[in-house]
């Protein structure tokens, strides 16, 4: 229909609407109508901004950088703030690693520049190199319980440094930052883990953490349901299994 050049972007790439119009109609009808409006996939706490934040975290988790680039402007329109977006991306490093998050950091900056959002954003850190370890341990205790006190110094000698890093880096550097609430941070962590797969023990632990900070089971089921179009049925069902296991323990 389009020949070699007709209907292409200036870079020579055909749009999805042009090359896959039938699929786009099918997917859009399901993801942006049926899923959004399904009563079983709704919850009073899951407003448009929260849904968008969960989807952004899910797309980072499953390495969907192209879809992330498409969804980020939508998320901003629904009320997700630039600071919240950056905090989602930053926290992803603790759960996916810098190598997998770097493309999303670059894409975020490009979208922000296109939308005339001034960079860098205002800093959100609340700790210093001297206070991060204690603050991180306290965050672990607040989320997971008193049994986390002293966790940073626990475990076999050859691996106890990982527990220290979990306290001072994962929780001390990221969870203590402003920009997102603890409930939002645990929600996006659930999305990171569910989307990348292979993290079921951690997914159960963070499902428990979500429940502990006030993200009830129906809310978590609704979050995972809204993210299903982006990660598929197997990882969605695995996530629901882990949520059920957490709720029963």
PLY file of the C-alpha trace (Angstrom):
ply
format ascii 1.0
element vertex 249
property float x
property float y
property float z
element edge 248
property int vertex1
property int vertex2
end_header
0.00 0.00 0.00
2.76 2.42 0.98
5.42 1.36 -1.51
9.00 1.90 -0.40
8.68 5.43 0.92
5.06 6.53 1.00
3.56 6.93 4.48
6.88 6.61 6.30
8.42 8.75 8.99
11.25 11.03 7.91
13.68 8.40 9.23
12.18 5.85 6.84
10.32 3.83 9.46
6.70 2.90 8.98
4.31 3.63 11.84
2.54 0.82 13.67
-0.80 2.28 12.64
0.29 1.96 9.02
1.96 -1.42 9.16
-0.17 -3.17 11.79
-3.49 -1.35 11.88
-5.49 -4.49 12.66
-3.27 -5.40 15.60
-3.23 -1.84 16.97
-7.02 -1.79 16.95
-7.15 -5.17 18.69
-4.58 -4.28 21.36
-5.94 -0.80 21.99
-9.48 -2.09 22.41
-8.29 -4.61 24.99
-5.60 -2.68 26.90
-7.14 0.78 26.91
-10.82 -0.11 27.14
-11.59 -3.60 28.41
-8.75 -3.80 30.94
-9.19 -0.24 32.22
-12.96 -0.62 32.61
-13.06 -4.20 33.93
-14.74 -4.05 37.37
-12.53 -6.85 38.70
-9.41 -4.88 37.74
-10.42 -1.66 39.49
-9.83 -0.34 43.00
-10.62 3.00 44.69
-6.91 3.65 45.28
-5.98 2.92 41.66
-6.60 6.27 39.99
-5.26 7.16 36.55
-1.96 8.53 37.86
-1.32 5.47 40.06
-2.18 3.15 37.17
0.20 5.03 34.90
2.98 4.88 37.49
2.52 1.12 37.81
2.63 0.70 34.04
5.84 2.72 33.75
7.46 0.54 36.42
6.22 -2.57 34.64
7.64 -1.46 31.31
11.01 -0.83 32.92
10.82 -4.27 34.53
10.13 -6.05 31.24
12.60 -3.87 29.30
9.88 -2.34 27.14
11.75 0.86 26.35
9.80 1.64 23.15
6.47 1.20 24.92
7.81 3.25 27.84
8.60 6.10 25.47
5.02 5.95 24.19
3.44 5.75 27.65
5.51 8.39 29.45
3.71 11.40 27.89
0.39 9.72 28.75
1.53 9.26 32.34
2.42 12.93 32.62
-1.00 13.86 31.27
-2.72 11.69 33.91
-0.98 13.56 36.71
2.25 11.66 37.34
4.78 14.38 38.12
8.27 14.58 36.61
9.72 13.96 40.07
7.62 10.81 40.47
8.73 9.56 37.06
12.40 10.08 37.93
11.95 8.36 41.29
10.42 5.32 39.57
13.39 5.14 37.21
15.98 5.69 39.94
14.52 3.01 42.22
14.49 0.53 39.34
18.30 0.44 39.49
18.14 -1.40 42.81
15.95 -4.13 41.31
17.13 -4.38 37.71
20.64 -2.92 37.75
22.09 0.11 36.01
22.70 -1.73 32.74
19.01 -2.38 32.19
17.77 0.97 33.50
20.13 3.31 31.63
18.05 3.30 28.39
15.00 4.36 30.39
16.89 7.17 32.10
18.01 8.47 28.72
14.51 8.14 27.25
13.00 9.97 30.22
15.38 12.89 29.78
14.62 13.06 26.05
10.86 13.14 26.65
11.26 15.75 29.39
13.32 17.97 27.11
10.71 17.64 24.36
8.09 18.79 26.89
10.22 21.72 28.11
10.70 20.19 31.56
13.86 21.71 33.00
16.63 19.33 33.98
18.04 18.42 36.38
15.04 18.22 38.66
15.22 19.28 42.28
17.10 16.73 44.39
15.03 14.39 46.56
17.67 12.77 48.78
17.11 12.94 52.54
20.28 11.13 53.67
24.01 11.68 53.68
26.85 9.16 53.33
26.99 9.18 57.13
23.26 8.61 57.75
22.19 6.34 54.89
22.96 3.04 56.66
20.93 3.83 59.78
18.11 5.35 57.73
18.05 2.32 55.44
17.85 -0.10 58.35
15.00 1.92 59.85
13.17 1.82 56.52
13.56 -1.97 56.43
12.21 -2.21 59.98
9.28 0.07 59.17
8.34 -2.01 56.13
9.26 -5.59 57.03
9.20 -5.55 60.82
11.47 -5.55 63.84
13.19 -8.74 62.65
15.12 -6.58 60.17
17.08 -4.88 62.96
20.69 -5.98 62.58
20.02 -7.60 59.19
22.85 -5.63 57.61
25.37 -7.44 59.83
23.81 -10.88 59.44
24.49 -13.84 57.19
27.57 -15.84 56.15
30.82 -13.90 56.16
31.35 -14.29 52.42
27.97 -12.74 51.54
27.07 -10.48 54.47
28.20 -7.47 52.43
25.12 -7.97 50.24
22.89 -7.55 53.28
24.80 -4.39 54.15
24.25 -3.04 50.64
20.55 -3.87 50.82
20.28 -1.72 53.93
22.43 1.26 52.99
21.97 1.31 49.21
18.61 -0.22 48.28
16.76 1.19 51.27
19.08 3.93 52.54
19.73 5.52 49.15
16.37 4.98 47.46
13.50 4.30 49.88
14.39 7.31 52.00
14.07 9.75 49.12
11.20 12.20 48.77
8.98 12.17 45.69
7.14 8.89 46.32
5.36 7.56 49.38
6.38 4.23 50.90
3.15 2.72 49.56
4.04 3.91 46.07
7.60 2.63 46.38
6.43 -0.82 47.40
3.86 -0.85 44.59
6.45 -0.08 41.92
8.83 -2.64 43.44
6.10 -5.26 43.04
5.79 -4.19 39.39
9.57 -4.39 38.80
9.69 -7.91 40.21
6.55 -9.19 38.51
7.58 -7.83 35.13
11.11 -9.22 35.00
10.13 -12.69 36.20
12.34 -15.21 37.96
12.12 -13.25 41.23
9.28 -15.12 42.90
10.86 -15.33 46.41
11.46 -11.58 46.36
8.01 -11.02 44.87
6.38 -12.87 47.78
8.45 -10.85 50.26
7.50 -7.54 48.67
3.86 -8.58 48.34
3.98 -9.03 52.13
5.66 -5.63 52.44
2.92 -4.06 50.33
0.29 -5.55 52.60
2.18 -4.30 55.65
2.31 -0.68 54.42
-1.37 -0.57 53.48
-1.57 -1.81 49.90
-4.35 -4.35 50.34
-4.64 -7.56 48.34
-7.49 -6.30 46.08
-5.39 -3.24 45.24
-2.38 -5.40 44.34
-4.53 -7.67 42.17
-5.90 -4.59 40.40
-2.38 -3.22 39.83
-1.13 -6.49 38.35
-4.29 -6.77 36.24
-3.76 -3.31 34.76
-0.16 -4.24 33.90
-1.05 -7.59 32.31
-1.19 -6.33 28.69
2.47 -5.33 28.96
3.90 -8.51 30.53
1.54 -11.25 29.35
-0.46 -13.90 31.16
2.29 -16.18 32.58
4.04 -13.47 34.58
0.70 -11.99 35.60
-0.51 -15.32 36.95
2.82 -15.88 38.70
2.47 -12.47 40.36
-1.08 -13.22 41.51
0.09 -16.56 42.91
2.78 -14.76 44.90
0.30 -12.16 46.18
-2.04 -14.95 47.31
0.85 -16.73 49.05
1.82 -13.52 50.83
-1.75 -12.87 51.95
-2.09 -16.37 53.38
1.14 -16.33 55.39
0 1
1 2
2 3
3 4
4 5
5 6
6 7
7 8
8 9
9 10
10 11
11 12
12 13
13 14
14 15
15 16
16 17
17 18
18 19
19 20
20 21
21 22
22 23
23 24
24 25
25 26
26 27
27 28
28 29
29 30
30 31
31 32
32 33
33 34
34 35
35 36
36 37
37 38
38 39
39 40
40 41
41 42
42 43
43 44
44 45
45 46
46 47
47 48
48 49
49 50
50 51
51 52
52 53
53 54
54 55
55 56
56 57
57 58
58 59
59 60
60 61
61 62
62 63
63 64
64 65
65 66
66 67
67 68
68 69
69 70
70 71
71 72
72 73
73 74
74 75
75 76
76 77
77 78
78 79
79 80
80 81
81 82
82 83
83 84
84 85
85 86
86 87
87 88
88 89
89 90
90 91
91 92
92 93
93 94
94 95
95 96
96 97
97 98
98 99
99 100
100 101
101 102
102 103
103 104
104 105
105 106
106 107
107 108
108 109
109 110
110 111
111 112
112 113
113 114
114 115
115 116
116 117
117 118
118 119
119 120
120 121
121 122
122 123
123 124
124 125
125 126
126 127
127 128
128 129
129 130
130 131
131 132
132 133
133 134
134 135
135 136
136 137
137 138
138 139
139 140
140 141
141 142
142 143
143 144
144 145
145 146
146 147
147 148
148 149
149 150
150 151
151 152
152 153
153 154
154 155
155 156
156 157
157 158
158 159
159 160
160 161
161 162
162 163
163 164
164 165
165 166
166 167
167 168
168 169
169 170
170 171
171 172
172 173
173 174
174 175
175 176
176 177
177 178
178 179
179 180
180 181
181 182
182 183
183 184
184 185
185 186
186 187
187 188
188 189
189 190
190 191
191 192
192 193
193 194
194 195
195 196
196 197
197 198
198 199
199 200
200 201
201 202
202 203
203 204
204 205
205 206
206 207
207 208
208 209
209 210
210 211
211 212
212 213
213 214
214 215
215 216
216 217
217 218
218 219
219 220
220 221
221 222
222 223
223 224
224 225
225 226
226 227
227 228
228 229
229 230
230 231
231 232
232 233
233 234
234 235
235 236
236 237
237 238
238 239
239 240
240 241
241 242
242 243
243 244
244 245
245 246
246 247
247 248
